[in-house]
Amino acid sequence: MTFDVRGGTDALPDDRERFPLGGGRERSSRRGEARDGEARDGEARDGGACDGGACDTVSQAPYVELHAHSSYSFLDGASLPEELAVRAAELGYDALALTDHDGVYGSLEFAYAAHAVGVRPITGAEVTLAGGAHLSLLCETHAGYANLCRILTDAHAGTRLAGREAREPLPPETTVDFVAAHAGGLVCLSGCARNGLAVVDPDAAVRLAHAFEGAFYVELQRPYERGDARRNAMLEELARTLGVPTVATGNVHAHHPRRVRLQDTLVAARRSS
Ligand SMILES: [Zn+2]
């Protein structure tokens, strides 16, 4: 593989831009930012709401999306990384995290596109744990990126077993212990509404909160489904018990409402296969 079209890897955005959370472990200020972001989330969403064709309004949104899927979340994302980056710029986002399922396949495309439109790219992934629970991991430093790659390698290591080469690969999965052993340089969000570790297995989330000391956030989402209020109340209680901040994320799967029908179609195809 070459990167000639883009000028080679020398032209990569520097570490500050690819890992904008980076720069040491001064967590207190980061925690403050997360709390601020959460507190203003409703305001941000109101400001960035899409009503019919009114989505092209450019606004300075005091919100940064930390959970977004591109089409590299195969059959679970309807927009290209470039489209997400451009949309983030249109909405006035300062940064955007790409968290595709069990991979960083789109991160280079995303970094270039985000760099071009003045949005700081945050490299990340939503990793699947044994049993099916999800975690959102974000790279804070270069070492964190290396650890994320180790975690993803572990997740995929058991997908193509000897003797099963001709069959569909098994779903990727890693373990809480492996993630805990590779926490350095990563920020951990406790996972999505439906399959998040804090929802599925709060005790395991507590273990990770200790492993990611100062870099663990309880993730709150509102997919407008039955049980949203009860689940988020439980998660807030968990965060209080652990003494960690909460952070609101949107679990984005499309850059624009008109792309949601494609996302629905992809999900239908995935579930019927
Ligand atoms: Zn998920």
Residues whose N, C-alpha, C, O or C-beta is under 5 A from the ligand:
A	BS01	ZN	H134 C192 N195
